[in-house]
Amino acid sequence: MRLNDKVALVTGFGSGMGRAISLRFAEEGAKVAGLSRSVEAGQESLRQVRAKKGEAAFFPTDVRDAAQVQAAVDQTVQAYGRLDIVVNCAAVRITGTATDISVEDWDAVLDTNLRGTFLVSRAAIPEMRKSGGGCIINLSAISGFHGTAGRVAYSVSKGAVNNLTEAMALDHAADRIRVNCICPGITETPMVTIASPEQREQLQRRIPLGRVGLPEDIAEAAVYLASDAARQVTGAILAVDGGSHLA
Ligand SMILES: NC(=O)c1ccc[n+]([C@@H]2O[C@H](COP(=O)([O-])OP(=O)(O)OC[C@H]3O[C@@H](n4cnc5c(N)ncnc54)[C@H](OP(=O)(O)O)[C@@H]3O)[C@@H](O)[C@H]2O)c1
C-alpha cells in the first residue's frame, strides 16, 4: 500500500473528486479526514470509505472560514496524531463575464477556490513540519493555464491556484513539504452535467484522447503525487485532461 499510515486531509470530501480521492487514499492505507459542508453528502462519503474497510472521519467545514478550517486541522491531529497530506478539492464553478457575473458570485468563487486553498494550506503546514514533511495537492483546472471565455472568476481563481502552488513549493521545500497541482479536464462529477448522448459526443470530440474523464482518473494522479514515488516532484502543474489543454 502506497500511503500506509499517512494521514490525509481532503476537502470537497462529499462529492466528485474529493470522494474518489478519499476512497483511493483509504485503499492505499491512509487515514482520511474529510472536509465539506453538506452533512448528508459527507456522511455518504464516510459510509463508502468504511464500506471498503477504510479509515476516515468527517468534519463539516466551510473552507472560506479561517476559524472552522483551523478547528478541522486540530480535530484531524487529535483524531489521528499527525498530518501528512492535504488535497484541496473544494471549489465552486460559477460562470459569467466581467460584466454579467454578480459581485457576490465573484466573491463566492474567489473565496472558495483561492482563499479556501490558502486557508487550509496555511493551517496544515505547521502540522506537516511537525511530521517532518508532507505534501499538498491543489486542484486547479485547464482555466489555470489560460483564461477561459465566460468564466472570468473561475479562470482567475485557478490561475491563482497555479501560482500559489509554485510559490508554496518554493517556500516550503526546505521543510520537505512538496506542493503540486492537478489540472483536470472535463470530468464526470456533480460539477459537470452531461445532459445527453449528443452532448457527450460533442465533448469527446474536443478531447484529444477522446474520452471524458472520471474522478478515478484524478484519484490515481493524486495517489502518485502523495506517494513516495513522487519524492522529487514539487511545483508541478499536472494536466489530467486527455490532452485538452493542448487542443
Ligand atoms: N469536474 C470537472 O470537470 C472539473 C474540471 C476541472 C477542474 N475541476 C476542479 O476539481 C475540483 C473538484 O471538483 P468536482 O468536480 O469534484 O466538484 P464537485 O463534485 O462539485 O465537488 C465540490 C466539493 O466542494 C465542496 N465545497 C464547495 N464549497 C465549499 C466550501 N465553501 N467549504 C467546503 N467545501 C466546499 C462541496 O461540498 P459542499 O457543497 O457540501 O460544501 C463538494 O464536496 C475542483 O477544484 C474543481 O474546480 C473539476
The ligand as an ORCA input file, in Angstrom:
! r2SCAN-3c Opt
* xyz 0 1
  N     -15.445     18.247    -12.764
  C     -14.707     18.855    -13.670
  O     -14.919     18.724    -14.892
  C     -13.546     19.716    -13.237
  C     -12.702     20.207    -14.245
  C     -11.615     20.969    -13.878
  C     -11.337     21.225    -12.548
  N     -12.177     20.728    -11.576
  C     -11.818     21.030    -10.198
  O     -11.707     19.814     -9.468
  C     -12.059     20.026     -8.097
  C     -13.131     19.045     -7.656
  O     -14.291     19.287     -8.459
  P     -15.523     18.272     -8.545
  O     -15.848     18.147     -9.971
  O     -15.243     17.075     -7.716
  O     -16.653     19.199     -7.876
  P     -17.977     18.828     -7.050
  O     -18.399     17.432     -7.337
  O     -18.915     19.958     -7.348
  O     -17.487     18.913     -5.543
  C     -17.125     20.126     -4.957
  C     -16.942     19.880     -3.481
  O     -16.526     21.106     -2.866
  C     -17.260     21.276     -1.670
  N     -17.345     22.705     -1.349
  C     -17.820     23.714     -2.117
  N     -17.783     24.876     -1.445
  C     -17.251     24.589     -0.220
  C     -16.954     25.361      0.933
  N     -17.182     26.689      0.972
  N     -16.418     24.750      2.009
  C     -16.172     23.406      1.988
  N     -16.437     22.632      0.932
  C     -16.975     23.217     -0.168
  C     -18.625     20.675     -1.987
  O     -19.307     20.268     -0.813
  P     -20.377     21.165     -0.014
  O     -21.143     21.960     -1.033
  O     -21.168     20.174      0.755
  O     -19.535     22.037      0.875
  C     -18.204     19.433     -2.763
  O     -17.895     18.393     -1.871
  C     -12.484     21.493     -8.014
  O     -11.393     22.257     -7.582
  C     -12.846     21.841     -9.441
  O     -12.729     23.228     -9.696
  C     -13.277     19.997    -11.890
*
